[in-house]
């Protein structure tokens, strides 16, 4: 029985799984294919399996033509547009995907220091992912490049801006603030080419524009008759220019003044008017959106001894343009129902002195002019008038002369001094 069971067990172990055998065959086939591909790539790329490829009209780069030669007042005049037909060979993996734009042909001009005709060899430059030692040139249309180097001629021409179109209503184009950077272009090349050009023109259309326009513009080169000059042999310092075309909002602003009042000099006691009471300006919206009037200054009425005509300058908001033309206006001030009278005041004192300072007046009396209603002025006496000097800023001993204020006591602020007065004094400690 034991032998029979052992024989049966051994028979079961020898039974084969058909699905497993099929999977093994697939794995074997895949591995064989991959090994074949790797071997082919190795043979193709390492063992010299090469291909050839031709390129026509490859442009030539002249090293030093744009910097070294101009720094020596020289220029490349003949041969600059030369091209080369080229056939190369190399590993298939590197050559097959190469395009004409991947190949650069370079000629070095950095050693040229004078005018003349030169013959130069050329050097091919391949993409960074290509091993140049694997690439060889099988055929070329020329082995050398012949060039001509001549003197470099330069001159400057102005950049003019031609502005057309009507801006949006309520706005204005302010030509006087037009800005161009650069405002001149430097042209270089052969004298006969450069001298064709008289100026450069930028064209700007402002139709329905409602804000300042600022951006780079292309330009046209013009001859003296205004005809367009097209010459690709002329080197130009800048290919574009930055143009700022100011387009401002227009606004009317009221003109006003402020009055400083004091007894006998109240705004209610005067009539006043401005020769011009408004002005039209133009500016950026941000500079004008919260501005409706211009304050021309503060007028101290006590400084006016009588009816006066006062010229006032008109200061504009930052960045704005005056469209009205006038830059000043005149303030007329007329006093109503007030008289003036002169008194001699002797009550002179000081304020602002420290405990160790002594005020010694040198001026014993001053003539002061008071203004107020006629009836009230008749009741004023010299004893009502005090002349006071503030000596807070005078900290050292010495002799000084300083302005003083005049106070009139007991007249309900209907009467006050006009004009100014000064007092001489000594300070001791």
Residue pairs with C-beta under 8 A, 6 or more apart in sequence:
41 93
43 49
44 91
44 92
44 93
45 91
45 92
45 93
49 91
49 92
50 89
50 90
50 91
50 92
50 95
51 89
51 90
51 91
51 92
51 95
51 96
52 87
52 88
52 89
52 95
52 138
53 87
53 88
53 89
53 95
53 96
53 98
54 85
54 86
54 87
54 139
55 85
55 86
55 87
55 88
55 100
55 103
56 85
56 86
56 100
57 83
57 84
57 85
57 100
58 83
58 84
58 85
58 86
58 100
58 103
58 105
59 83
59 105
60 82
60 83
60 84
60 105
60 106
60 107
60 122
60 145
61 104
61 105
61 106
61 107
62 76
62 80
62 106
62 107
62 109
62 147
63 106
63 107
63 108
63 109
63 110
64 108
64 109
64 110
64 112
65 75
65 76
65 80
65 109
68 109
68 110
68 112
69 75
69 76
69 109
69 112
69 149
69 152
70 152
70 188
70 235
72 112
72 113
73 151
73 152
74 112
74 113
74 114
74 115
74 149
74 150
74 151
74 152
75 149
75 150
75 151
75 152
75 188
75 189
75 190
75 235
76 109
76 147
76 148
76 149
77 148
77 149
77 150
77 190
77 233
78 117
78 146
78 147
78 148
79 145
79 146
79 147
79 148
80 147
82 145
82 147
84 105
84 122
84 140
84 141
84 142
85 140
85 141
86 103
86 105
86 124
86 137
86 139
86 140
86 141
87 137
87 138
87 139
87 140
88 95
88 98
88 103
88 124
88 135
88 136
88 137
88 138
89 95
89 135
89 136
89 138
90 130
90 134
90 135
90 136
91 134
94 129
94 130
94 131
94 134
94 135
95 135
98 126
98 127
98 130
102 126
102 127
103 124
103 125
103 126
104 124
104 125
105 122
105 123
105 124
105 125
106 122
106 123
106 124
106 125
107 120
107 121
107 122
107 123
107 145
107 147
108 120
108 123
109 118
109 120
109 147
109 149
112 118
112 149
114 149
115 149
115 150
115 151
116 148
116 149
117 146
117 147
117 148
117 149
118 146
118 147
118 148
118 149
119 144
119 145
119 146
119 147
120 144
120 145
120 146
120 147
121 143
121 144
121 145
122 144
122 145
124 135
124 137
126 132
126 135
150 190
152 188
152 189
153 188
153 189
153 190
153 191
153 194
154 186
154 187
154 188
154 194
155 186
155 187
155 194
155 195
156 184
156 185
156 186
156 187
157 184
157 185
157 187
157 197
157 198
157 199
157 200
157 221
158 183
158 184
158 199
158 200
159 180
159 182
159 183
159 184
159 185
159 199
159 200
159 201
159 202
159 219
159 241
160 199
160 200
160 201
160 202
161 178
161 180
161 201
161 202
161 203
161 204
161 243
161 245
162 201
162 202
162 203
162 204
163 173
163 175
163 178
163 204
163 206
163 245
164 203
164 204
164 205
164 206
164 207
165 205
165 206
165 207
165 208
165 209
166 206
166 207
166 208
167 173
167 206
167 207
167 208
167 209
167 210
167 247
168 208
168 209
168 210
170 210
170 249
170 250
171 209
171 210
171 247
171 248
171 249
171 250
172 247
172 248
172 250
172 282
172 323
173 206
173 245
173 246
173 247
174 246
174 247
174 248
174 282
174 321
176 321
177 244
177 246
177 321
178 243
178 244
178 245
178 246
179 243
179 244
180 202
180 241
180 242
180 243
180 244
181 241
181 242
182 237
182 238
182 241
185 200
185 219
185 236
185 237
185 238
185 241
186 236
186 237
187 194
187 197
187 221
187 234
187 235
187 236
187 237
188 194
188 234
188 235
188 236
188 237
189 231
189 233
189 234
189 235
190 233
193 231
193 233
193 234
194 234
196 223
196 229
196 231
197 221
197 222
197 223
197 229
197 231
197 234
198 222
198 223
198 224
199 221
199 222
200 219
200 220
200 221
200 222
200 241
201 219
201 220
201 222
202 217
202 218
202 219
202 241
202 243
203 217
203 220
204 213
204 217
204 243
204 245
206 213
206 245
206 247
209 245
209 247
210 247
210 249
211 247
211 285
212 244
212 245
212 246
212 247
212 248
212 284
213 243
213 244
213 245
213 247
214 242
214 243
214 244
214 245
215 242
215 243
216 240
216 241
216 242
216 243
217 240
217 241
217 242
217 243
218 239
218 240
219 240
219 241
220 228
220 229
221 228
221 229
221 230
221 231
221 234
221 236
222 228
222 229
223 229
248 282
248 283
248 284
248 320
248 321
249 282
249 283
249 284
249 285
249 288
250 280
250 281
250 282
250 323
251 280
251 281
251 282
251 283
251 288
251 291
252 278
252 279
252 280
253 278
253 279
253 280
253 281
253 291
253 292
253 293
253 294
254 277
254 278
254 292
254 293
254 294
255 274
255 276
255 277
255 278
255 279
255 293
255 294
255 296
255 314
255 329
256 293
256 294
256 295
256 296
257 272
257 274
257 295
257 296
257 297
257 298
257 299
257 312
257 331
258 295
258 297
258 298
258 299
259 267
259 270
259 298
259 299
259 301
260 298
260 299
260 300
260 301
260 302
261 267
261 301
262 300
262 301
262 302
262 416
263 372
263 408
263 411
263 413
263 414
263 415
263 416
264 302
264 338
264 370
264 371
264 372
264 408
264 414
264 415
264 416
264 417
264 418
265 300
265 301
265 302
265 304
265 371
265 416
265 418
266 301
267 301
269 335
269 336
269 337
269 338
270 301
270 333
270 334
270 335
270 336
271 333
271 334
271 336
272 331
272 332
272 333
272 334
273 331
273 332
274 312
274 329
274 330
274 331
274 332
275 329
275 330
275 331
275 332
276 314
276 324
276 326
276 329
277 329
279 294
279 314
279 322
279 324
279 326
280 323
280 324
281 288
281 316
281 317
281 320
281 321
281 322
281 323
281 324
282 320
282 321
282 323
283 316
283 317
283 319
283 320
283 321
284 319
287 317
287 318
287 319
287 320
288 317
288 320
291 317
294 314
294 315
294 316
294 317
296 312
296 313
296 314
296 315
296 329
296 331
297 312
299 310
299 331
299 333
301 333
302 416
302 417
302 418
302 419
303 418
303 419
303 420
304 333
304 335
304 418
305 340
305 369
305 418
305 419
306 335
306 340
307 332
307 333
307 334
307 335
308 331
308 332
308 333
309 330
309 331
309 332
309 333
310 330
310 331
310 332
310 333
311 328
311 329
311 330
311 331
312 328
312 329
312 330
312 331
313 327
313 328
314 322
314 326
314 327
314 328
314 329
316 322
335 371
337 373
338 371
338 372
338 373
338 374
339 371
339 372
339 373
339 374
339 377
340 369
340 370
340 371
340 377
340 418
341 369
341 370
341 377
341 380
342 367
342 368
342 369
342 370
343 367
343 368
343 370
343 380
343 382
343 385
344 365
344 366
344 367
344 368
344 382
345 365
345 366
345 367
345 368
345 382
345 385
345 386
345 387
345 406
346 364
346 365
346 382
347 382
347 383
347 385
347 386
347 387
348 361
348 363
348 364
348 365
348 366
348 387
348 388
348 389
348 404
348 423
349 359
349 386
349 387
349 388
349 389
350 359
350 361
350 388
350 389
350 390
350 391
350 425
351 388
351 389
351 390
351 391
351 392
352 390
352 391
352 392
352 393
353 359
353 391
353 392
353 427
354 395
356 429
357 391
357 427
357 428
357 429
358 427
358 428
358 429
359 389
359 391
359 425
359 426
359 427
360 425
360 426
360 427
360 428
361 423
361 424
361 425
362 399
362 423
362 424
362 425
362 426
363 422
363 423
363 424
363 425
366 387
366 404
366 421
366 422
366 423
367 421
368 385
368 387
368 406
368 417
368 419
368 421
369 417
369 418
369 419
370 377
370 380
370 385
370 406
370 408
370 415
370 416
370 417
370 418
371 377
371 415
371 416
371 417
371 418
372 380
372 411
372 414
372 415
372 416
373 414
373 415
376 411
376 414
376 415
377 415
379 411
380 408
380 411
380 415
384 408
384 409
384 410
384 411
385 406
385 407
385 408
385 409
386 406
386 407
386 408
386 409
387 404
387 405
387 406
387 407
387 421
387 423
388 404
388 405
388 406
388 407
389 402
389 403
389 404
389 423
389 425
390 402
390 405
391 400
391 402
391 425
391 427
394 400
394 402
394 427
396 427
397 426
397 427
397 428
397 429
398 426
398 427
399 424
399 425
399 426
400 424
400 425
400 426
400 427
401 422
401 423
401 424
401 425
402 422
402 423
402 425
403 420
403 421
403 422
403 423
404 421
404 422
404 423
405 417
406 416
406 417
406 421
408 415
408 416
408 417
